[in-house]
Amino acid sequence: MFYILVLCVLSYNSVTECMANGEFRSDYTYYNKAGGWLKLHMVPANWHDARLRCQLEGAVLASPLNPELKSSMIDIMGKFDPVYTGIHSTFSKGDFFSIEGVPLSAIPAVWKHYYVDSYADDEGCIIMRGNEHMGDFKCSNVNYFICYKRADNKTITQNECGTTDSEYNLSTVTGSCYKFHRTPRTWSRAYMACAAEGGHLAIINSQAEATVLSGIFRSVPANDLTKIVGGTVTVAHIGFHDWGEHGDWLTIHGQTLKEAGYNSWSPGEPNNVTTAQTGWVGEYCGSIYTSGLLNDIWCDYAVGFICEKDPSSLAVKFQQDN
């Protein structure tokens, strides 16, 4: 059965014409005048985390690059004022550019005479208010933010995993979709990446699922894997943690490993390795070996990781083409 997306005139501020190039993700809204999809993040973040969150969602931290996009940003902003924009000078103080590389001088903005003052030589990110006024701000402070995905002439098609990310694949064994991230991240950053993609760090609920994850892990070329310090063994972050109670292991959904359905540790694990080389910090986060057996790992150790996603998460509802 074949499905296509049919979106027609709703309002001037959102979808104003039938879209022929597909849909991005269900938590984004298409704004015709902005020429793309927007999402307001109502949980404040510092600028660097906001930028990363948008990137992980497949978008960019929105900037008012033209009057139409600026108007759409203000429309979606509402009472969540101000918002970070993607305009920054984090690479070189005083040299402000958008994420896309557009210089500040080319961006339409309403300024107050004191708004770009680089107070204390420590304001390298630009915020925008609902009244269109913009100004520089300390990047480490938290603000709301908007992510933007520009539409182009390429067809955007969600796969069977309810995402445009082709690296997610559906397992017929478990009914879940999985992705191995080859870019090493700390456990908390890995958690963030999976959440941004509409999923979570993988939770093993059975021996069958452990076998699936082991197969995914083993299929990654050795050169794309990060090895444990001082050794040749590779591990990948997955979704369990000690929740600050060292040695009391729970999944990120609050179940004990036994309750979740899988509690098979690699021989000698968990061993809570604590050395000067690791800053005398114990292993309080969860990972697996290529065997699929469990291992404890330093939370700040950057390695690859496996995300799990429900196929219905972020899936756009399609109408049947009769």
C-alpha positions as CSV (number, residue, x, y, z in Angstrom):
1,M,0.0,0.0,0.0
2,F,1.4,3.4,-1.0
3,Y,1.0,6.5,1.0
4,I,1.8,10.1,0.2
5,L,1.6,13.2,2.3
6,V,-1.2,15.6,1.5
7,L,-1.0,19.0,3.3
8,C,-3.1,21.8,2.0
9,V,-4.0,25.4,3.0
10,L,-4.4,25.7,6.8
11,S,-3.3,29.3,7.6
12,Y,-0.9,31.9,6.3
13,N,1.5,31.3,9.1
14,S,1.9,27.6,8.7
15,V,1.2,25.4,5.8
16,T,-0.3,27.5,3.0
17,E,0.1,25.2,0.0
18,C,0.2,21.5,-0.7
19,M,3.7,20.3,-0.1
20,A,5.0,18.0,-2.7
21,N,8.4,17.3,-1.2
22,G,7.4,15.3,1.8
23,E,7.6,16.0,5.5
24,F,10.5,16.3,8.0
25,R,9.4,15.1,11.4
26,S,6.1,15.4,13.4
27,D,7.5,17.7,16.0
28,Y,8.3,20.4,13.4
29,T,5.8,22.7,11.7
30,Y,6.1,23.8,8.1
31,Y,6.0,27.6,7.6
32,N,5.6,28.5,4.0
33,K,6.8,32.0,4.3
34,A,9.9,30.7,6.1
35,G,10.5,28.2,3.4
36,G,11.0,25.4,5.9
37,W,10.2,23.7,9.2
38,L,10.5,25.3,12.6
39,K,10.4,23.9,16.1
40,L,10.4,26.0,19.4
41,H,12.3,24.4,22.2
42,M,10.6,25.4,25.4
43,V,13.3,24.0,27.7
44,P,16.1,26.6,27.9
45,A,19.7,25.7,27.1
46,N,23.0,27.5,26.7
47,W,23.9,28.4,23.2
48,H,26.3,25.5,22.6
49,D,23.7,22.9,23.7
50,A,21.0,24.6,21.7
51,R,23.2,24.5,18.5
52,L,24.0,20.8,19.1
53,R,20.4,19.9,19.8
54,C,19.2,21.4,16.5
55,Q,22.1,19.7,14.6
56,L,21.2,16.4,16.2
57,E,17.6,16.9,15.1
58,G,18.7,17.4,11.5
59,A,18.2,21.1,11.6
60,V,20.1,24.3,12.5
61,L,19.8,26.9,15.2
62,A,17.5,29.4,13.5
63,S,18.6,32.9,12.6
64,P,16.5,35.7,11.1
65,L,18.3,35.5,7.8
66,N,15.5,37.3,5.9
67,P,12.3,39.2,6.9
68,E,10.1,36.2,6.2
69,L,12.1,33.8,8.4
70,K,12.3,36.4,11.1
71,S,8.5,36.9,11.0
72,S,7.9,33.2,11.3
73,M,10.4,32.9,14.2
74,I,8.5,35.7,16.0
75,D,5.2,33.9,15.3
76,I,6.3,30.7,16.8
77,M,8.2,32.3,19.7
78,G,5.1,33.7,21.4
79,K,5.6,34.2,25.1
80,F,8.9,32.3,25.1
81,D,11.0,35.4,24.8
82,P,13.9,35.9,24.1
83,V,15.3,33.1,22.0
84,Y,18.8,32.3,21.0
85,T,19.6,32.7,17.3
86,G,22.3,30.9,15.4
87,I,24.3,34.1,15.1
88,H,27.6,33.9,17.1
89,S,31.2,34.9,17.4
90,T,32.4,31.8,19.2
91,F,35.2,31.2,16.6
92,S,36.6,34.7,16.7
93,K,35.5,37.4,19.1
94,G,33.6,40.2,17.4
95,D,33.2,38.3,14.1
96,F,29.5,37.5,14.1
97,F,28.1,35.0,11.6
98,S,25.1,32.7,11.5
99,I,25.4,29.0,11.6
100,E,25.1,29.1,7.8
101,G,28.0,31.5,7.6
102,V,26.0,34.6,6.8
103,P,27.7,37.8,8.3
104,L,25.8,39.9,10.8
105,S,25.9,42.8,8.4
106,A,23.8,40.9,5.9
107,I,21.1,39.9,8.4
108,P,18.0,42.2,8.8
109,A,17.8,43.2,12.4
110,V,16.4,45.8,14.8
111,W,19.0,47.0,17.2
112,K,19.1,49.3,20.2
113,H,22.2,51.4,20.5
114,Y,23.5,49.5,23.5
115,Y,22.6,46.0,22.3
116,V,25.8,44.8,20.8
117,D,28.3,46.0,23.4
118,S,30.2,42.7,24.1
119,Y,29.9,43.5,27.8
120,A,33.0,42.4,29.7
121,D,34.3,41.0,26.4
122,D,32.1,38.0,27.2
123,E,29.0,38.2,25.0
124,G,29.4,36.2,21.8
125,C,25.9,35.0,21.0
126,I,22.9,36.8,19.6
127,I,19.4,36.7,21.1
128,M,16.1,38.0,19.5
129,R,13.1,39.3,21.3
130,G,9.4,39.2,20.3
131,N,9.6,42.9,19.4
132,E,12.4,42.1,16.8
133,H,15.1,43.7,18.9
134,M,18.3,41.7,18.9
135,G,21.4,41.9,21.1
136,D,24.5,40.0,22.2
137,F,24.4,37.7,25.1
138,K,26.7,35.5,27.2
139,C,26.7,32.1,25.5
140,S,26.8,30.2,28.7
141,N,23.5,31.6,29.9
142,V,20.3,29.7,29.0
143,N,17.5,30.8,26.7
144,Y,14.7,29.3,24.7
145,F,15.6,28.5,21.0
146,I,14.2,27.6,17.7
147,C,15.5,25.0,15.2
148,Y,15.0,25.4,11.5
149,K,15.1,23.0,8.6
150,R,15.1,24.7,5.2
151,A,13.1,23.1,2.5
152,D,14.7,22.5,-0.9
153,N,13.8,20.8,-4.1
154,K,14.8,17.4,-2.8
155,T,12.1,14.9,-1.7
156,I,12.1,14.3,2.0
157,T,10.9,10.8,2.8
158,Q,10.5,9.2,6.2
159,N,11.6,5.5,6.2
160,E,9.9,2.7,8.0
161,C,11.5,3.9,11.3
162,G,9.6,7.2,11.1
163,T,12.7,9.3,10.4
164,T,14.6,10.8,7.4
165,D,17.8,9.4,8.9
166,S,18.8,6.5,6.7
167,E,21.1,5.1,9.4
168,Y,18.1,3.8,11.5
169,N,17.1,0.3,10.6
170,L,14.1,-1.7,11.7
171,S,14.7,-5.1,13.4
172,T,12.1,-7.6,12.7
173,V,13.2,-9.5,15.8
174,T,12.3,-6.7,18.3
175,G,10.2,-4.3,16.3
176,S,12.5,-1.4,17.3
177,C,14.8,0.6,15.1
178,Y,18.5,1.0,15.9
179,K,21.4,3.2,14.9
180,F,25.0,2.9,15.8
181,H,26.6,6.3,16.3
182,R,30.2,6.2,15.2
183,T,31.0,9.7,16.5
184,P,32.3,9.2,20.0
185,R,30.4,11.0,22.7
186,T,30.2,10.9,26.5
187,W,27.3,8.9,28.0
188,S,25.3,12.1,28.7
189,R,25.9,13.5,25.2
190,A,24.9,10.1,23.7
191,Y,21.7,10.2,25.8
192,M,21.1,13.7,24.3
193,A,21.8,12.6,20.7
194,C,19.3,9.7,21.0
195,A,16.6,11.9,22.5
196,A,17.1,14.5,19.8
197,E,16.5,11.7,17.2
198,G,13.2,10.7,18.8
199,G,14.6,7.7,20.6
200,H,16.7,6.7,23.6
201,L,20.0,4.9,24.4
202,A,19.2,1.3,23.6
203,I,17.8,-0.8,26.4
204,I,18.3,-4.6,26.2
205,N,15.1,-6.4,27.1
206,S,16.0,-10.0,26.1
207,Q,18.8,-12.3,24.9
208,A,17.3,-11.9,21.4
209,E,17.7,-8.2,21.6
210,A,21.3,-8.5,22.9
211,T,22.0,-10.6,19.9
212,V,20.6,-7.9,17.6
213,L,22.7,-5.3,19.2
214,S,25.8,-7.5,19.1
215,G,25.2,-7.9,15.3
216,I,24.9,-4.2,14.8
217,F,28.1,-3.5,16.8
218,R,30.1,-6.2,15.0
219,S,29.1,-4.8,11.6
220,V,30.9,-1.5,12.3
221,P,34.4,-1.4,10.9
222,A,37.1,-1.6,13.5
223,N,38.6,1.7,12.4
224,D,35.3,3.5,13.3
225,L,35.3,2.3,16.9
226,T,37.0,3.9,19.9
227,K,39.1,1.5,22.0
228,I,39.3,1.5,25.8
229,V,42.3,3.5,27.1
230,G,45.4,1.3,27.1
231,G,43.7,-1.6,25.5
232,T,42.3,-3.1,22.3
233,V,38.7,-3.7,23.5
234,T,35.8,-1.6,22.1
235,V,32.6,-0.8,23.9
236,A,29.4,1.2,23.1
237,H,27.2,3.2,25.4
238,I,23.7,1.9,26.0
239,G,20.8,2.9,28.2
240,F,21.6,1.9,31.8
241,H,23.2,3.9,34.6
242,D,23.7,3.7,38.4
243,W,21.6,6.8,38.9
244,G,24.1,8.2,41.4
245,E,23.7,5.1,43.7
246,H,27.0,3.4,42.8
247,G,26.5,-0.2,42.0
248,D,22.7,-0.1,41.8
249,W,22.2,-0.5,38.1
250,L,18.9,0.6,36.5
251,T,17.9,1.3,32.9
252,I,17.2,4.9,31.9
253,H,13.5,4.0,32.1
254,G,13.9,3.1,35.8
255,Q,13.9,-0.7,35.7
256,T,16.4,-3.0,37.3
257,L,18.3,-4.9,34.6
258,K,16.5,-8.1,35.7
259,E,13.2,-6.4,35.4
260,A,14.1,-5.1,31.9
261,G,14.8,-8.7,30.9
262,Y,18.6,-8.8,30.5
263,N,21.2,-8.9,33.2
264,S,24.2,-10.7,31.5
265,W,27.5,-9.1,32.4
266,S,30.8,-9.8,30.8
267,P,33.0,-12.0,33.0
268,G,34.6,-9.8,35.7
269,E,32.2,-7.0,35.2
270,P,31.1,-4.6,36.7
271,N,34.5,-3.9,38.1
272,N,34.4,-0.1,38.6
273,V,37.9,0.5,37.3
274,T,39.3,3.6,39.1
275,T,42.8,4.8,38.2
276,A,44.8,7.9,38.0
277,Q,44.6,7.7,34.2
278,T,40.8,8.1,34.5
279,G,41.0,10.9,37.1
280,W,40.1,8.5,39.9
281,V,36.5,8.5,38.7
282,G,34.6,5.2,38.8
283,E,32.6,3.5,36.1
284,Y,29.0,4.6,36.7
285,C,27.5,4.3,33.2
286,G,26.4,1.4,31.1
287,S,27.9,-0.1,27.9
288,I,28.2,-3.3,26.0
289,Y,31.0,-5.2,24.4
290,T,30.7,-6.5,20.8
291,S,29.6,-9.8,22.4
292,G,26.4,-8.1,23.6
293,L,27.5,-8.6,27.3
294,L,27.2,-5.7,29.7
295,N,30.0,-3.6,31.0
296,D,30.4,-0.6,33.3
297,I,32.2,2.5,31.9
298,W,33.3,6.0,32.8
299,C,30.5,8.4,32.1
300,D,32.8,11.0,30.6
301,Y,34.6,8.5,28.3
302,A,33.7,9.2,24.7
303,V,32.8,6.1,22.6
304,G,30.3,5.1,20.0
305,F,26.8,4.3,21.2
306,I,23.5,2.7,20.1
307,C,20.2,4.5,19.9
308,E,16.8,2.7,19.9
309,K,13.7,4.2,18.4
310,D,10.0,3.3,18.2
311,P,9.0,3.4,14.5
312,S,6.0,5.6,15.5
313,S,8.2,8.2,17.2
314,L,8.3,11.4,15.1
315,A,6.4,9.6,12.3
316,V,4.3,11.9,10.1
317,K,0.7,10.8,9.6
318,F,0.1,10.1,6.0
319,Q,-3.1,10.1,4.1
320,Q,-3.8,7.3,1.6
321,D,-3.6,8.2,-2.1
322,N,-6.7,6.7,-3.7
